[in-house]
C-alpha cells in the first residue's frame, strides 16, 4: 500500500464487540475476548507502521452511567489554583487548560478511527480531538484488521489538514 504519511498519534474507539458476538449467536464476552485479540494485533500493526502514539477507548462511560469528567476535573484543578491564589485567572487560556488535562504529555491525535458503524465521539478525548481527522468504518472491532487500519491511514494521508485555518 502506498502510504504517504503516517499519523503520529491514532485514537481508536473499539466498537462492535457485542454485536459481533450476537451475530455469531455467542455471548457478549466472546466478542470481548476476540476484541482483545484484535487489539493485540492492531497494537503491533501500528507500531510496525511507525505510529508513535496509540490511544484506545475501551468502553463508554455512558454505558456505566458516569458523567463527562476529564474536562470537569481539569476545570476544578484550575479553579482550585485560582481560589488558593496560586494562579491568576487572567493567565487562563487554551494552552494553560490543555496543560492540566490527563493527556498533557502526549500530542493530540491526528486520526480518530471508530469501528462498528457509529458516527460520534461518545465523550472520547473531546478537548484533544478538536482538529483530529475523523474516520468511521462499518467493520465491527473483532473483524478490524491491518488492512482496515492501512485504509484509514491512507485516507488520512490524502487529507489537507488546516487545523481550522482558512486557505485562500
N, CA and C atoms as a LAMMPS dump frame, in Angstrom:
ITEM: TIMESTEP
0
ITEM: NUMBER OF ATOMS
504
ITEM: BOX BOUNDS ff ff ff
-5.0000000000000000e+02 5.0000000000000000e+02
-5.0000000000000000e+02 5.0000000000000000e+02
-5.0000000000000000e+02 5.0000000000000000e+02
ITEM: ATOMS id mol type element x y z
1 1 1 N 0.85 -1.181 0
2 1 2 C 0 0 0
3 1 3 C 0.893 1.241 0
4 2 1 N 0.572 2.227 -0.81
5 2 2 C 1.327 3.453 -0.93
6 2 3 C 0.862 4.43 0.147
7 3 1 N 1.508 4.396 1.312
8 3 2 C 1.138 5.273 2.412
9 3 3 C 2.007 6.523 2.344
10 4 1 N 1.37 7.662 2.197
11 4 2 C 2.087 8.925 2.027
12 4 3 C 2.602 9.45 3.358
13 5 1 N 1.754 9.514 4.363
14 5 2 C 2.213 9.962 5.681
15 5 3 C 1.499 9.16 6.761
16 6 1 N 2.245 8.87 7.795
17 6 2 C 1.727 8.094 8.91
18 6 3 C 1.334 9.057 10.026
19 7 1 N 0.208 8.811 10.623
20 7 2 C -0.226 9.606 11.767
21 7 3 C 0.763 9.399 12.903
22 8 1 N 1.072 10.464 13.601
23 8 2 C 1.935 10.348 14.778
24 8 3 C 1.15 9.725 15.93
25 9 1 N -0.133 10.111 16.027
26 9 2 C -0.98 9.655 17.132
27 9 3 C -2.346 9.249 16.575
28 10 1 N -2.699 8.005 16.767
29 10 2 C -4.01 7.498 16.354
30 10 3 C -4.813 7.153 17.599
31 11 1 N -6.064 7.582 17.614
32 11 2 C -7.001 7.225 18.673
33 11 3 C -8.052 6.302 18.043
34 12 1 N -8.334 5.206 18.706
35 12 2 C -9.297 4.233 18.169
36 12 3 C -10.378 3.944 19.197
37 13 1 N -11.626 3.985 18.738
38 13 2 C -12.743 3.54 19.544
39 13 3 C -13.139 2.159 19.029
40 14 1 N -12.906 1.168 19.878
41 14 2 C -13.164 -0.231 19.503
42 14 3 C -14.634 -0.541 19.753
43 15 1 N -15.441 -0.425 18.725
44 15 2 C -16.884 -0.589 18.892
45 15 3 C -17.366 -1.799 18.098
46 16 1 N -18.278 -2.536 18.678
47 16 2 C -18.927 -3.621 17.954
48 16 3 C -18.657 -5.014 18.48
49 17 1 N -17.982 -5.165 19.616
50 17 2 C -17.693 -6.498 20.15
51 17 3 C -18.962 -7.298 20.447
52 18 1 N -19.911 -6.65 21.119
53 18 2 C -21.155 -7.337 21.479
54 18 3 C -21.987 -7.701 20.266
55 19 1 N -22.099 -6.773 19.318
56 19 2 C -22.865 -7.051 18.09
57 19 3 C -22.204 -8.16 17.28
58 20 1 N -20.882 -8.185 17.277
59 20 2 C -20.139 -9.227 16.559
60 20 3 C -20.473 -10.598 17.149
61 21 1 N -20.454 -10.692 18.476
62 21 2 C -20.763 -11.955 19.145
63 21 3 C -22.213 -12.364 18.905
64 22 1 N -23.113 -11.4 18.972
65 22 2 C -24.536 -11.695 18.778
66 22 3 C -24.783 -12.275 17.392
67 23 1 N -24.114 -11.726 16.373
68 23 2 C -24.272 -12.237 15.005
69 23 3 C -23.776 -13.674 14.876
70 24 1 N -22.921 -14.077 15.794
71 24 2 C -22.395 -15.446 15.792
72 24 3 C -23.122 -16.323 16.816
73 25 1 N -24.219 -15.782 17.383
74 25 2 C -25.023 -16.48 18.396
75 25 3 C -24.172 -16.899 19.596
76 26 1 N -23.299 -15.991 19.989
77 26 2 C -22.399 -16.225 21.11
78 26 3 C -22.634 -15.137 22.167
79 27 1 N -22.193 -15.372 23.405
80 27 2 C -22.355 -14.344 24.442
81 27 3 C -21.435 -13.147 24.173
82 28 1 N -21.807 -11.996 24.724
83 28 2 C -21.019 -10.774 24.547
84 28 3 C -19.562 -10.975 24.95
85 29 1 N -19.341 -11.742 25.997
86 29 2 C -17.969 -11.968 26.466
87 29 3 C -17.1 -12.595 25.373
88 30 1 N -17.69 -13.408 24.523
89 30 2 C -16.953 -13.997 23.398
90 30 3 C -16.464 -12.883 22.465
91 31 1 N -17.315 -11.92 22.217
92 31 2 C -16.936 -10.784 21.384
93 31 3 C -15.836 -9.959 22.02
94 32 1 N -15.902 -9.786 23.331
95 32 2 C -14.87 -9.02 24.028
96 32 3 C -13.53 -9.758 24.015
97 33 1 N -13.565 -11.071 24.15
98 33 2 C -12.312 -11.839 24.079
99 33 3 C -11.684 -11.723 22.689
100 34 1 N -12.517 -11.776 21.652
101 34 2 C -11.985 -11.609 20.299
102 34 3 C -11.498 -10.177 20.086
103 35 1 N -12.197 -9.229 20.694
104 35 2 C -11.773 -7.832 20.619
105 35 3 C -10.392 -7.617 21.215
106 36 1 N -10.08 -8.341 22.282
107 36 2 C -8.751 -8.249 22.897
108 36 3 C -7.687 -8.764 21.927
109 37 1 N -7.984 -9.856 21.24
110 37 2 C -7.035 -10.388 20.246
111 37 3 C -6.811 -9.377 19.125
112 38 1 N -7.902 -8.753 18.69
113 38 2 C -7.785 -7.722 17.648
114 38 3 C -6.93 -6.568 18.147
115 39 1 N -7.154 -6.145 19.388
116 39 2 C -6.368 -5.054 19.964
117 39 3 C -4.877 -5.405 19.977
118 40 1 N -4.54 -6.614 20.395
119 40 2 C -3.133 -7.028 20.407
120 40 3 C -2.525 -6.921 19.01
121 41 1 N -3.26 -7.379 18.01
122 41 2 C -2.758 -7.318 16.63
123 41 3 C -2.615 -5.881 16.141
124 42 1 N -3.617 -5.046 16.418
125 42 2 C -3.582 -3.654 15.956
126 42 3 C -2.472 -2.872 16.665
127 43 1 N -2.234 -3.157 17.93
128 43 2 C -1.105 -2.506 18.63
129 43 3 C 0.205 -2.832 17.913
130 44 1 N 0.411 -4.076 17.578
131 44 2 C 1.62 -4.481 16.851
132 44 3 C 1.654 -3.813 15.476
133 45 1 N 0.523 -3.811 14.787
134 45 2 C 0.463 -3.224 13.442
135 45 3 C 0.781 -1.732 13.463
136 46 1 N 0.23 -1 14.423
137 46 2 C 0.504 0.441 14.478
138 46 3 C 1.985 0.683 14.757
139 47 1 N 2.552 -0.109 15.63
140 47 2 C 3.982 0.012 15.916
141 47 3 C 4.799 -0.257 14.648
142 48 1 N 4.465 -1.338 13.962
143 48 2 C 5.187 -1.704 12.736
144 48 3 C 5.062 -0.63 11.654
145 49 1 N 3.945 0.074 11.639
146 49 2 C 3.723 1.122 10.642
147 49 3 C 4.4 2.445 11.014
148 50 1 N 4.896 2.551 12.233
149 50 2 C 5.59 3.759 12.651
150 50 3 C 4.755 4.761 13.428
151 51 1 N 3.568 4.364 13.864
152 51 2 C 2.726 5.24 14.683
153 51 3 C 3.381 5.341 16.064
154 52 1 N 3.568 6.572 16.54
155 52 2 C 4.263 6.774 17.808
156 52 3 C 3.353 6.643 19.025
157 53 1 N 2.09 7.049 18.882
158 53 2 C 1.141 7.011 19.995
159 53 3 C -0.149 6.359 19.531
160 54 1 N -0.681 5.475 20.377
161 54 2 C -1.97 4.842 20.113
162 54 3 C -2.802 4.967 21.378
163 55 1 N -3.942 5.619 21.268
164 55 2 C -4.855 5.762 22.401
165 55 3 C -6.107 4.969 22.08
166 56 1 N -6.504 4.142 23.012
167 56 2 C -7.642 3.235 22.814
168 56 3 C -8.763 3.599 23.769
169 57 1 N -9.967 3.614 23.229
170 57 2 C -11.168 3.809 24.037
171 57 3 C -11.79 2.436 24.203
172 58 1 N -11.673 1.905 25.407
173 58 2 C -12.073 0.525 25.629
174 58 3 C -13.536 0.352 26.015
175 59 1 N -14.136 1.338 26.632
176 59 2 C -15.548 1.244 26.967
177 59 3 C -16.125 2.644 27.082
178 60 1 N -17.414 2.729 26.969
179 60 2 C -18.101 4.01 27.032
180 60 3 C -18.505 4.311 28.467
181 61 1 N -18.1 5.483 28.971
182 61 2 C -18.515 5.86 30.316
183 61 3 C -20.037 5.992 30.401
184 62 1 N -20.669 6.297 29.261
185 62 2 C -22.13 6.378 29.263
186 62 3 C -22.742 5.013 29.586
187 63 1 N -22.075 3.938 29.179
188 63 2 C -22.576 2.604 29.497
189 63 3 C -22.528 2.334 30.996
190 64 1 N -21.698 3.065 31.709
191 64 2 C -21.551 2.877 33.147
192 64 3 C -22.216 4.012 33.923
193 65 1 N -22.983 4.846 33.23
194 65 2 C -23.686 5.983 33.83
195 65 3 C -22.746 6.926 34.563
196 66 1 N -21.552 7.146 34.022
197 66 2 C -20.619 8.099 34.606
198 66 3 C -20.691 9.401 33.824
199 67 1 N -20.465 10.524 34.526
200 67 2 C -20.524 11.82 33.834
201 67 3 C -19.276 12.057 32.989
202 68 1 N -19.374 13.044 32.108
203 68 2 C -18.193 13.506 31.384
204 68 3 C -17.302 14.156 32.418
205 69 1 N -16.114 13.595 32.644
206 69 2 C -15.392 14.141 33.783
207 69 3 C -13.99 14.657 33.523
208 70 1 N -13.33 14.367 32.439
209 70 2 C -11.969 14.884 32.278
210 70 3 C -11.961 16.409 32.214
211 71 1 N -12.868 16.981 31.442
212 71 2 C -12.92 18.442 31.33
213 71 3 C -13.363 19.049 32.656
214 72 1 N -14.291 18.399 33.347
215 72 2 C -14.745 18.889 34.657
216 72 3 C -13.602 18.82 35.666
217 73 1 N -12.856 17.692 35.691
218 73 2 C -11.716 17.568 36.61
219 73 3 C -10.676 18.648 36.335
220 74 1 N -10.395 18.88 35.071
221 74 2 C -9.413 19.902 34.698
222 74 3 C -9.87 21.278 35.15
223 75 1 N -11.13 21.583 34.913
224 75 2 C -11.682 22.881 35.325
225 75 3 C -11.582 23.044 36.841
226 76 1 N -11.877 21.993 37.582
227 76 2 C -11.796 22.058 39.047
228 76 3 C -10.355 22.278 39.512
229 77 1 N -9.398 21.622 38.874
230 77 2 C -7.982 21.806 39.237
231 77 3 C -7.577 23.272 39.065
232 78 1 N -7.973 23.845 37.938
233 78 2 C -7.624 25.24 37.647
234 78 3 C -8.35 26.178 38.607
235 79 1 N -9.628 25.915 38.841
236 79 2 C -10.407 26.766 39.755
237 79 3 C -9.81 26.746 41.163
238 80 1 N -9.398 25.584 41.626
239 80 2 C -8.8 25.462 42.952
240 80 3 C -7.503 26.276 43.045
241 81 1 N -6.691 26.219 42.005
242 81 2 C -5.45 27.024 41.974
243 81 3 C -5.777 28.515 42.057
244 82 1 N -6.812 28.936 41.329
245 82 2 C -7.22 30.348 41.368
246 82 3 C -7.732 30.735 42.755
247 83 1 N -8.56 29.883 43.343
248 83 2 C -9.116 30.168 44.667
249 83 3 C -8.027 30.255 45.738
250 84 1 N -6.969 29.469 45.554
251 84 2 C -5.859 29.477 46.517
252 84 3 C -4.777 30.493 46.149
253 85 1 N -5.114 31.375 45.205
254 85 2 C -4.189 32.426 44.756
255 85 3 C -2.864 31.872 44.225
256 86 1 N -2.892 30.684 43.641
257 86 2 C -1.696 30.1 43.032
258 86 3 C -1.703 30.287 41.518
259 87 1 N -2.802 30.828 41.03
260 87 2 C -2.929 31.061 39.591
261 87 3 C -3.806 32.287 39.378
262 88 1 N -3.325 33.197 38.576
263 88 2 C -4.085 34.4 38.226
264 88 3 C -5.055 34.037 37.113
265 89 1 N -6.317 34.325 37.316
266 89 2 C -7.356 33.968 36.356
267 89 3 C -7.068 34.537 34.965
268 90 1 N -6.355 35.643 34.893
269 90 2 C -6.046 36.243 33.583
270 90 3 C -5.085 35.387 32.759
271 91 1 N -4.422 34.423 33.386
272 91 2 C -3.494 33.53 32.661
273 91 3 C -4.201 32.347 32.003
274 92 1 N -5.476 32.173 32.306
275 92 2 C -6.191 31.005 31.77
276 92 3 C -6.455 31.2 30.285
277 93 1 N -5.951 30.268 29.496
278 93 2 C -6.186 30.237 28.05
279 93 3 C -6.173 28.771 27.609
280 94 1 N -6.284 28.527 26.319
281 94 2 C -6.328 27.143 25.827
282 94 3 C -5.085 26.352 26.208
283 95 1 N -3.922 26.966 26.057
284 95 2 C -2.676 26.247 26.364
285 95 3 C -2.585 25.876 27.837
286 96 1 N -2.945 26.804 28.71
287 96 2 C -2.912 26.51 30.133
288 96 3 C -3.899 25.393 30.458
289 97 1 N -5.103 25.505 29.915
290 97 2 C -6.117 24.475 30.153
291 97 3 C -5.6 23.101 29.707
292 98 1 N -5.035 23.042 28.518
293 98 2 C -4.514 21.775 27.981
294 98 3 C -3.405 21.208 28.859
295 99 1 N -2.63 22.089 29.494
296 99 2 C -1.523 21.621 30.337
297 99 3 C -2.006 20.927 31.607
298 100 1 N -3.274 21.076 31.945
299 100 2 C -3.851 20.425 33.113
300 100 3 C -4.622 19.149 32.756
301 101 1 N -4.755 18.859 31.485
302 101 2 C -5.511 17.676 31.052
303 101 3 C -4.722 16.396 31.364
304 102 1 N -5.438 15.282 31.467
305 102 2 C -4.8 13.988 31.716
306 102 3 C -3.799 13.642 30.61
307 103 1 N -4.042 14.146 29.426
308 103 2 C -3.232 13.798 28.255
309 103 3 C -2.194 14.867 27.914
310 104 1 N -1.84 15.709 28.871
311 104 2 C -0.964 16.852 28.572
312 104 3 C 0.417 16.448 28.078
313 105 1 N 0.866 15.253 28.355
314 105 2 C 2.218 14.838 27.97
315 105 3 C 2.294 14.141 26.618
316 106 1 N 1.172 14.02 25.931
317 106 2 C 1.184 13.369 24.61
318 106 3 C 0.541 14.3 23.584
319 107 1 N 0.923 14.156 22.323
320 107 2 C 0.317 15.032 21.305
321 107 3 C -1.155 14.703 21.091
322 108 1 N -1.882 15.681 20.593
323 108 2 C -3.279 15.439 20.26
324 108 3 C -3.337 14.438 19.109
325 109 1 N -4.366 13.608 19.076
326 109 2 C -4.45 12.628 17.98
327 109 3 C -4.554 13.312 16.615
328 110 1 N -3.884 12.727 15.639
329 110 2 C -4.01 13.175 14.247
330 110 3 C -5.23 12.53 13.604
331 111 1 N -5.471 11.273 13.98
332 111 2 C -6.502 10.458 13.342
333 111 3 C -7.295 9.714 14.401
334 112 1 N -8.612 9.792 14.292
335 112 2 C -9.528 9.036 15.148
336 112 3 C -10.232 8.02 14.27
337 113 1 N -10.197 6.765 14.686
338 113 2 C -10.884 5.693 13.964
339 113 3 C -11.946 5.117 14.892
340 114 1 N -13.175 5.049 14.401
341 114 2 C -14.232 4.374 15.155
342 114 3 C -14.779 3.244 14.306
343 115 1 N -14.739 2.046 14.876
344 115 2 C -15.297 0.881 14.202
345 115 3 C -16.758 0.728 14.595
346 116 1 N -17.45 -0.173 13.931
347 116 2 C -18.799 -0.531 14.334
348 116 3 C -19.923 0.273 13.715
349 117 1 N -19.589 1.236 12.872
350 117 2 C -20.624 1.946 12.128
351 117 3 C -21.208 3.186 12.777
352 118 1 N -20.938 3.404 14.056
353 118 2 C -21.456 4.61 14.706
354 118 3 C -20.608 5.804 14.282
355 119 1 N -21.236 6.976 14.235
356 119 2 C -20.537 8.175 13.769
357 119 3 C -20.636 9.277 14.817
358 120 1 N -19.989 9.023 15.941
359 120 2 C -19.949 10.009 17.019
360 120 3 C -18.698 9.746 17.866
361 121 1 N -18.351 10.724 18.709
362 121 2 C -17.157 10.609 19.546
363 121 3 C -17.443 9.953 20.893
364 122 1 N -18.688 9.962 21.326
365 122 2 C -19.089 9.323 22.588
366 122 3 C -18.222 9.74 23.77
367 123 1 N -17.951 11.041 23.887
368 123 2 C -17.253 11.577 25.046
369 123 3 C -15.772 11.185 25.097
370 124 1 N -15.184 10.815 23.983
371 124 2 C -13.788 10.378 23.938
372 124 3 C -12.882 11.53 23.532
373 125 1 N -11.988 11.924 24.404
374 125 2 C -10.984 12.96 24.13
375 125 3 C -11.596 14.214 23.485
376 126 1 N -12.665 14.693 24.067
377 126 2 C -13.391 15.822 23.471
378 126 3 C -12.508 17.047 23.256
379 127 1 N -11.729 17.409 24.24
380 127 2 C -10.863 18.579 24.122
381 127 3 C -9.738 18.316 23.123
382 128 1 N -9.122 17.159 23.257
383 128 2 C -7.935 16.834 22.482
384 128 3 C -8.209 16.629 20.994
385 129 1 N -9.422 16.299 20.627
386 129 2 C -9.704 15.97 19.231
387 129 3 C -10.356 17.11 18.45
388 130 1 N -10.136 18.336 18.872
389 130 2 C -10.724 19.483 18.171
390 130 3 C -10.335 19.515 16.698
391 131 1 N -9.09 19.161 16.377
392 131 2 C -8.629 19.207 14.982
393 131 3 C -8.184 17.836 14.476
394 132 1 N -8.628 16.8 15.13
395 132 2 C -8.328 15.436 14.709
396 132 3 C -9.168 15.075 13.491
397 133 1 N -8.565 14.375 12.562
398 133 2 C -9.303 13.876 11.396
399 133 3 C -10.092 12.645 11.83
400 134 1 N -11.36 12.587 11.44
401 134 2 C -12.258 11.507 11.862
402 134 3 C -12.437 10.499 10.74
403 135 1 N -12.427 9.218 11.108
404 135 2 C -12.605 8.132 10.136
405 135 3 C -13.535 7.1 10.769
406 136 1 N -14.676 6.882 10.125
407 136 2 C -15.668 5.933 10.632
408 136 3 C -15.766 4.765 9.669
409 137 1 N -15.824 3.567 10.229
410 137 2 C -15.88 2.365 9.403
411 137 3 C -16.954 1.432 9.962
412 138 1 N -17.656 0.756 9.07
413 138 2 C -18.726 -0.146 9.489
414 138 3 C -18.22 -1.465 10.063
415 139 1 N -16.972 -1.784 9.845
416 139 2 C -16.397 -3.049 10.322
417 139 3 C -16.488 -3.103 11.852
418 140 1 N -17.002 -4.194 12.39
419 140 2 C -17.057 -4.375 13.839
420 140 3 C -15.641 -4.65 14.355
421 141 1 N -15.33 -4.197 15.552
422 141 2 C -13.972 -4.263 16.065
423 141 3 C -13.315 -5.645 15.939
424 142 1 N -13.958 -6.738 16.303
425 142 2 C -13.268 -8.025 16.191
426 142 3 C -12.841 -8.383 14.757
427 143 1 N -13.493 -7.79 13.76
428 143 2 C -13.139 -8.043 12.358
429 143 3 C -12.163 -7.011 11.794
430 144 1 N -11.774 -6.009 12.578
431 144 2 C -10.872 -4.947 12.131
432 144 3 C -9.456 -5.514 12.012
433 145 1 N -8.871 -5.394 10.844
434 145 2 C -7.553 -5.975 10.553
435 145 3 C -6.568 -4.901 10.116
436 146 1 N -5.342 -5.321 9.907
437 146 2 C -4.291 -4.401 9.471
438 146 3 C -4.687 -3.688 8.177
439 147 1 N -5.338 -4.395 7.279
440 147 2 C -5.777 -3.787 6.019
441 147 3 C -6.745 -2.631 6.279
442 148 1 N -7.642 -2.798 7.249
443 148 2 C -8.581 -1.725 7.61
444 148 3 C -7.825 -0.535 8.204
445 149 1 N -6.842 -0.823 9.03
446 149 2 C -6.003 0.228 9.612
447 149 3 C -5.268 0.985 8.512
448 150 1 N -4.694 0.258 7.58
449 150 2 C -3.967 0.896 6.474
450 150 3 C -4.884 1.75 5.608
451 151 1 N -6.128 1.302 5.411
452 151 2 C -7.092 2.109 4.641
453 151 3 C -7.367 3.43 5.355
454 152 1 N -7.516 3.371 6.673
455 152 2 C -7.771 4.589 7.451
456 152 3 C -6.579 5.539 7.363
457 153 1 N -5.382 4.998 7.486
458 153 2 C -4.175 5.825 7.414
459 153 3 C -4.015 6.408 6.011
460 154 1 N -4.3 5.61 5.013
461 154 2 C -4.201 6.099 3.628
462 154 3 C -5.196 7.246 3.397
463 155 1 N -6.429 7.067 3.887
464 155 2 C -7.432 8.124 3.774
465 155 3 C -6.941 9.389 4.485
466 156 1 N -6.393 9.227 5.676
467 156 2 C -5.84 10.351 6.435
468 156 3 C -4.736 11.062 5.649
469 157 1 N -3.882 10.275 5.012
470 157 2 C -2.732 10.863 4.314
471 157 3 C -3.141 11.713 3.118
472 158 1 N -4.343 11.512 2.611
473 158 2 C -4.84 12.287 1.468
474 158 3 C -5.533 13.58 1.889
475 159 1 N -5.74 13.77 3.164
476 159 2 C -6.466 14.947 3.645
477 159 3 C -5.544 16.158 3.755
478 160 1 N -6.128 17.316 3.513
479 160 2 C -5.424 18.581 3.644
480 160 3 C -5.752 19.147 5.02
481 161 1 N -4.852 18.959 5.971
482 161 2 C -5.101 19.391 7.348
483 161 3 C -4.793 20.872 7.49
484 162 1 N -5.806 21.628 7.919
485 162 2 C -5.667 23.08 8.048
486 162 3 C -5.816 23.545 9.495
487 163 1 N -6.191 22.651 10.396
488 163 2 C -6.321 22.995 11.819
489 163 3 C -7.192 24.229 12.041
490 164 1 N -8.243 24.338 11.277
491 164 2 C -9.181 25.451 11.429
492 164 3 C -8.808 26.694 10.659
493 165 1 N -7.651 26.708 10.019
494 165 2 C -7.238 27.889 9.248
495 165 3 C -7.888 27.894 7.883
496 166 1 N -8.158 29.068 7.374
497 166 2 C -8.713 29.22 6.04
498 166 3 C -7.564 29.429 5.077
499 167 1 N -7.542 28.655 4.006
500 167 2 C -6.502 28.793 2.995
501 167 3 C -7.148 29.398 1.744
502 168 1 N -6.602 30.51 1.322
503 168 2 C -7.189 31.182 0.134
504 168 3 C -6.287 31.04 -1.062
